Amino acid sequence: MVFRTSLVFGTLLVTAHAAVAAPGGAHRARMSADLQDHLNVGSQTIEVIVDGDAASIDALAARYNLRVSKRIESGAVLTVNAGQLAAIQQDEAVDHLSGNVRIQSSDAVTAESIGADQVWAGSEAVKGLTGAGITVAVIDSGIDTTHAALRGRVIATKDFLGGDGRDLYGHGTHIAGIIAGQGVSTPDGKDYRGIAFGAYLVNLRVLDATGGGSVADVVDAIDWAVAHRNEFNIRVINLSLGAPVLQPYRDDPLCEAVERAAKKGLVVVAAAGNYGRNEQGQTVLGSITSPANSPYAIAVGAIDTQGTPQRSDDTVASWSSRGPTAYDLLLKPDLAAPGVRIASAEASGAYLPTTYPARHVTGDSANAYFQLSGTSQSAAVVSGAAVLLLDNRSILRPTDVKAAIQLSSSLMTHEGLIGAGAGSVNVLAAIELVHDGELPGQLLIANEPAISSGVFSLSVSVASNARNQSIVWGINGNSIVWGVNGNSIVWGVNGNSIVWGVNGNSIVWGVNDSSIVWGVNGNSIVWSVNGSSIVWGVSGYSIVWGVNANSIVWGVNSASIVWGVNDSSIVWAVKDSSIVWGIGDGVSAGTAAPVA
């Protein structure tokens, strides 16, 4: 099920403290977009996440007479009013501020469509794999441990909302079943086994009975998983949830927590989001949610398999969020996986199965299954795939797993990088790539990744000549040459460029000069970050988007949009109808006018 409920800001009790004068006026901490909105309208109750140790947080709270609402590993949540927010933004001790925004589950597998059934069966070269002994932390709405598919799978529970970990919404149970659900004793029960049905689960509940929660609780849960990783052998964190991207990933508390987890050796898989289409049915670019926008997360988009195991008819779901990421302009999602009409465990009495009984597929009570669609489900599929890779070769690190899954994915040329990333996940190919033996692919790991200008410089060497495909990934030259039946990628990190050719279509991406040239047949995109402009031509349609000039010119046949932010105006013409919307020029918002 695809949910398009707007995210709302979490609030606590109203405070009426007067703002304390800030020490100095020159410094201004970086602030997320939602906090700036609160500041602009003078909100009286705002939840702010501040980084720092306990002593520095207490000192800041005392300095401005603030209440500490919640403490987390990386800092705390403070409840402030607009005046206090303005004051602490100017405090020299504060580097950046983030809103404790409302976070939502990312609702919208066939094992055959990703090759999992072949992995279970094994081969002469690779033993059958189920993920036995490996644990996934499911940070979600809880897990119904009475479901037959999940009995004995959950080895620890922590409820960050003060409950007992039960799933009142129905989302977390569905996700848990996709990852590690076992077959049940119904005629078709084995058809709905999880991707890594031998794995264990840790249930970390952060979403309530409506599927909502707060960023601070998710951060808390990620840090809890990191702290208890050795105790429960947690190797993967699944985040089938998301919040709006309101600031660069380096300042985002969710992304900071993901980075901490990845650097401690945990693979973090995140749903890309379900905001790839607006209410008018138009494709929306730059709609990746947080924390999928982190380069340390594996961001997963959703594929519609059309109900068949073959890949030839697969398409990216229209609602699956597209890249690039807001603020940082990273190419996301990283890859895509099945996410449409996925059947999995049904939580007894929970909101989703009760509200949508038509989604029920089979069984009853503890053997019941129902369908949901979304990048949540896609992320769970990839979490299961990551477990199978780790079961095959336990020494793999998060960067190894991410590289292996991406390099072995089936490129979806008709969907593009910003729709499907590296392509459709193929867990069998990924395992062949990393397996320690005489197989087509072997992944040799050297160093941790370095991030420069949003581009991963992975220190990995790969050699593969299977099925006329080849990969050369160099450590010293920091380059990739990837050839697939005449299609090619040349990725140079020292030169900061990508040239990607697919049957005459090409992308040239330069980070030093901050530009993208993307040609698809006769269509093209020129994207310059330093120059802050986009020129996009699609068969006579065009977009010119200037950020420095704060303008958009969008032409579709005779329809056009001119949007200026500096002069605060929108002119929107669609054939014989138009909207002129001006804020700064005195035109009333939403005024309709005929086309001249």
N, C-alpha and C positions, 0 to 999 in steps of 0.2 A: 504494500500500500504506500502510495506517495503522499506525504504530508507536506502541505505548503503553509502551515501555521506560522505566522510571523514570530520571530524571537522577541521576547520582552525582557526588560531589565529587572533583575532581582532587587528587591528593596526590603528594608527592615523598618524599625520604628523611627518616626520623625524626630530629629534632634533640632534644638533651637539655640545652639551655642553660637556666640558671636565669633567671627573670624579673628584670628590673632595676626598681627602684622608680620609679614614674611621677612626673614633676614636677608635683605638685599633684593633688588628688583631685576637684575640683569639675567639671572639664571631662570630658565623655564624647562622643567622636565618634559620629556616627550609624553604624549597623552593619546590614548585610543580615541577613535572618532566618537564613540558613544558618550565618553566623558565630556568631550567638547560640546556635544549637543546638550548635555545636562547643564554645563556651565552657561551656555548661551541662553537657556530658558530659566535659569535660576532655580533648579530643582532643590528641594529641601531634604530629600532622602536619597542618597547615592551610595552604593557599595563599591569601594575602590580596593583593588589588590595592589599592595605595595611589597616590593622585594626587600629582604634584609633579615638579619638575625633578630632574636627576641629583644635584645637590649636596645638596638637601634629603633625597632618598631615601637617599643614602650616609650622611648625618648620622644619620638615623633608624635605619638598620641598625647603625651603629656604636654608637649609644646603647643599643641593646637586644641587641647581639650576634646580629644576624639575618643570614640568607643571602639575597642577591638572586637569585631563581631565573630571572627574565626581565625585561628592560627593554622597555617599550613607549613610544609617543610621549607619552602622558599621565602616565606614572609608571613603576611596576614591580610585579612579583609578588614578594612576600616569603614565605619558608617559616617558619612560627612554630609554637609550641605554645600551649596554652590560656593559660598564665601570661603569655607574651609578648604574646598578643593582648589580654589584659586590661590590660596595662601600656600598650601603644601606643594603646589606645582612650582612655586618660586623658591622652595627650600633647597639649599645647596646639597643637602644630604639625599635628595630624591633624584634618581636618574630617569625613571619612567613610571607611568601610572597606567593601570588597566582597569576597565570596568568588570565587575563580577556579573557578567551577562547571563541571561537565561540560555541554557543549552538544551538541545532537543535530539531525540533519537532520529536516525536517518532512515526511516522506513521507505520503502517503495510501495536444487542443484542436481543439476544433474551431474553426478560424479563422472559419467561418461564424457561429458562435454569438455572437461579439463584433464582427462586421462587418469583420474584417481582410481578408477576400477582396475586399470592395468598396474598401477602402483601397488594396490592391495594384493593382486594376484602374484606379483613378482615375475622374475624371468631368470634365465641362466646366469645373468650377470648381477642382477640386483635382487635381493631377498624381498619378500612381501613386507610392506610397511603399513603400520596403522597409527604411528605416533605414540606407541606404548611408553609410559613413564614420563612423558613430557607434559608440562602443565601450561595452560593458557589462562591468563587473567582476563575475565570478561567484565569490563566496566560498563554497566548497563542498568536495566531496571530490576535486576534480581533474577533468580533462577528457581523454577518450580522443581524441586528435587524429588517430588513424588512421581514425576513423569517416568514411565518405564524406560525411556531412552536415556535418561540422565541419572538413574539410580546408580550410586557408587562412583559417579564421575566427579562430583563436587567434593573436594577435599578440604576446603576452607571457605568461610563466608565472613565478610565484613560489610556491615550496613552503615553507610555514611549519612543516612537520613534518620538514624535512631531506631530502625525497625529490626526485623529478624532475617532480612535477606529475601523474603518471599517476593515473587514477581506479581505485582498487582496490575501491571500494565500489559504484560504478555510479550514484550519485545525481547527482553534478555533471554527468556527461555527459548524462543525461536532461534536466536543467534547461537546460543549454546548448543542446540541440537544440530545446527549446520556444521559447527566446528567438531563436536565430539559425541554426537548422539549415537547410541547403539541401536541395532535392529531390535524390533519388538516382536512379540508373539502373535501378530496378526498376519493374515495372508500376504499383505503387501508391506509389512513392517520393515523388511530388509531394504526396500526401495528407498527408504528415507534415512539411511545411515549417514552420519556425519563424515566429513572429508577425512578427519583423523580420529576415527571412532575408538581408538585405543588410548587417546590422550586423557589427561585429567583437567579439571577446571577449578579455578578459584573465582568465587562469586563476589564481586565488589559492586554493591548497589549504590547508585548515585542518582537514578531517575525515579521520579515518583509515579503515582497511579495515573497521571496524565501524560507520562513520557517526557516530562521536563525536569530540569535540575539546574545547578549552578556551576560555573567554571571552577570555583574554589573547591567544590566537592570532587570534581573530576581530577583536578591537580592533586588533591589529597590522596585519591585512590591510586593514581599513577605512582606517586612517591611511596605509598604503602607497598605496592607490588615490587618496586625496586628494593625496598628495605627487607622484604621477605622472599626475595627471589631464590636464595640458596635453601631456605627452609622447605619450600614447596617445589623446587626445581622449575620455577616460572621462567620460560624462555620467550614467550610471546604475549603481548598485550593487544587485545582487540578493542577498538574504539569505534563502535557503530553509532556514532553521535557526532554532533557538530554545532558550532556557533558561528556567527558572522565574523568575517575577517575585518577587523577595525583598526589594525595597526600592523607594522612590519613583523614578521615572524620572530625576529630577535627580541622584541619587546612583549610578545604575546605570552601570558603565563602558561597557557596550554602547550604552546610550542616549546617553551623553556622546559616544561616537565617532560615532554617527549624527548627532547635532546638529552636530558639527564638520564632517562631510561635507556636510550640507545647507547650512550657512552658507558653504561654499566652492563651492556651485553644483551639487552632485551630487544627483540624485534617488535616494532610498533606498527600495527596495521590500522589505518583510519579510513572511514567512509569519505568519499569525495564530496558528498552532498547531493541533494535532489532538486537543485535550483537551475538546471540547464535550460529550462523553458519558462517563459512568463505566461500570464493568464491569457494573452492573445495568441499563444502558440508559437511565439518567436523564440529562436535560439538565443540564449544569454551566455555570453563569454565572461570569463573572469569570475565565475560563480562558485569556485572551490571554497569549502568551509574550513574553519579551524577545528582541529589541528592538522588536517590533511595538507594544509599549505606549508607545513614544515618539511624541509629537505631531509630530515631525519626519520620521517614517517613514510610508510608505503601507502600512498594515496590510491584508492581503488574506485574506478568508475563502474557503471553497471552495463552489462550486455543482455540483450534479449536474444536467447538462443532459438527462438521460434519453436521451442519444444522438440528440437532435434539434436542429436549428438554431434553432427558434422558442423564444421566452422563456416562453411561457405555461405550460409544464410544468416550468420550472426550480424547483428547491428547494435550500436550503442543506443541504449534507451534514451528517448528524446528528453526526458527530465534529468538525466544524469549530468551532474555539474561539469562544466568545461573550464579549462584553463584559459590563459595563464592566471597565476594567483594575483590577487589584489596587492598593491603596494610593492611586492618584491618581483613580480612578473616572472615567476618560475614556471617552467613547463610542467604542468600537472594535468590530469592524474598521471601516476607512474605506470599504471596498466589498468586493465579492466577484467571483470569476471562476471559470471552469470548472476543476475540480480532481479529477474522478472519472473513472477509466479513461482517462487521457491517454497516448497513444502517442507515444514519442519515442526518440531514439538509445539504443542498447544498448551499453554498454561491454564490450568483449571480455574474457571471463574474470573479470569483476568479481563481487563477492559477491552482489549482488541478482539479476542474471539467472541466475547459476549456482544459487542457492538456490531461486528461484521460476521454474522453466522454463515453468510454465503461463502466465506473464505474457507470454511471447513472442507477437508479433503477426504479423510477416512478415520476410522476408529472412534473410540469414545473414552471418556474418563482419562485414565493414565496412559492410554494408547492413542490419544487423539492427535491429529495433525491438521494444520491449516496453512494457507498460502499467504505470503507477504511479498512485496516487491520493493526494492530500494537499494541504494549503495551500501546500506547496513548489511544486507544479505551478501552482497559482493565482497565486502571486507571480511566477513566471516569465512567465505570460501577461501580467500587468500590466507587468512590466519591458519586454516586447516592445511593448506598447501605448504606454508612455512614450517609447520610442525613435521610434516612428512619429510621435508628436506633435512631438518635437524635430526630426525630419527635415522636417516640414512648416513649423515655425517655430522656428528655432534659438535665438532670443532668450529663449525661455521659461525661467523659473527654477523651482526645485523647488516653490515654493508655487503657481506658475502651473499646473504640470503636475498637481499634486494637486487643485487646485480644478477644473480643466477635466475631469479624469477623474471626479471625484465629481459635479459639477453635471450632467454628461451621462449619468450612469448611470441605468439603469431601476430605479426604486424597487420593491422587493419588499415590498409592504405586509404580506403574510402572514408574513414572516420577522422584521420589526422591525429597529430600528436596531442592537440588540446582536447580531443574527444576520448581517445582510448590509450594515450601514452604509448608505451612500447608495444602494446597490443593485448591480445587475449591470453590469459594465463594458461600454461601447459605444464602441469606439475610433473608429468612423466619426462618431458624434455629437460626440465630444470634439474631433476634428480640425475638424469644421464650426464648432464653438464658438470655436476659437482661430485659425482661418484668417483671414489678412489680406485680406479681400475682401468683396464684397456677399453675405454668407451669413447664415443666420438668427441666428447667435451671433457676438459679438465680445468678446474678453476684453481689458480695458484694465488694465494693471498699474501700481500706484502705489508702494507701499512694502513693505518686508519685514514678515512677520507679527509681532505682539506676542502673547505668551501671558500670559493672566491667569486664574487660577483654573481652569486646564485648558481654557479655551475659546480657540480661535483667533479673533483679530480680524484677518481678512484685509483688507488694503486693496485691494480689487478692485471694479471696476464691470462689471456684465454686463447686457446687454439682449438678450432673445431672445423672439420671438413665434412660434416654429415649432410647428406641430402643436398649436395651442391651449395651448401651454405658455408660461409667462412667468417670468422671473427679474428681480428688481430687487435689486441688491447695492450698498449705499451705503457710501462711504468715510467721510464726516463723521459720519453717524448710526450707522455700524457695524451695519448691519442687512441682513437678507435677507428678501425676500418672494418665495416660490416657489410658483407656482400650477400645478397639473397637473390639468386637467379637474375642477375643484371641490375638489381636495385642496390644502392650503396649508401653507406653513411661514412663520412669522414668527420671525426670529432677531435678537434685539437684544443687542449686546455691552455698550453703555453701561448698559442696564437689566439686563444679565446674565440674559436669559431666552430661552427657546425656546417657542413654541407651534406644535405640528405637528398638523395635522388631516388625517386620511385617512378619508373617508367616515364621519364621525361619531366616529372614534377620535381621540384627541388626546394630546399630550404637552405638559406645561408644565414647563420646567426653569428654575429660578432659581438662579443661582450666588451672588448676594449673600446670599440667605437659605438657600442650600445645600439645595435641595429639588427633587425630581422628582415630578410627578404624571402618571401614564401611564394613560390609559384606553383599553381595547380592548373595544368593545361594553360589556358589563357588567363586564368584568374591570378591575382597576385596580392600579397600584403607587403607593405614596407612599414616597418615598425622601428622607430628611433626613440630610445629612452632619454638620451642626453638632449636631443632636440625636442623631446616630449611630443611626438606626433605619430599618428598611424594613418597610412593611406591603404585602403583596402578596396580592391576592384574585383567584382564578381560578375562577369558577363554584362558589363554596362552598368552594374550597380556600384556604388562607391561609398566609402566612408573616409572622411578626413577628420581626424581626431587630434586636436592640439591641446596638450595639458598646460603648457606655459601660456598659451593664448586663451586657454579655457574655452575651447569651442569644439563643437561637433558639426560636421556637415555630412548628412547621410542621404544619398540619392538612390531611390529604387524606382526605375522607370520614371514616371512623372511625379512620383511621391518623394518628398524630401523632408529632412529635419535639419534645422539650424539651431544649435543650442549654445548659447554664450553664457558663461558663468560670471565673468567680470562685469558685463553689462546686464546680468541677471535677466536673461530673456530666453524664451524658447519659441521658435516658429516651426510648426509642424503641419506640413501640407500632405494630404493623402488624396490625390486626384482632385475631386471637386469639394473636399471638405478640409478644414484646417482648424488648428488651435493656435492661438497666440497667447503665450503665458509670460507675463513680465512681472518681476518682483521689484527691480530697481527702477524700471522706467514708468511705473505707475499703472500698468495694465493689470486689471484684476486677474487673479489666478483662475485659470479654467475658462476664460472668456472665449467663446466660439466666434469665428468670423469666416465669411466665404473667401474662397481663393480668388485673388484678383485675376 
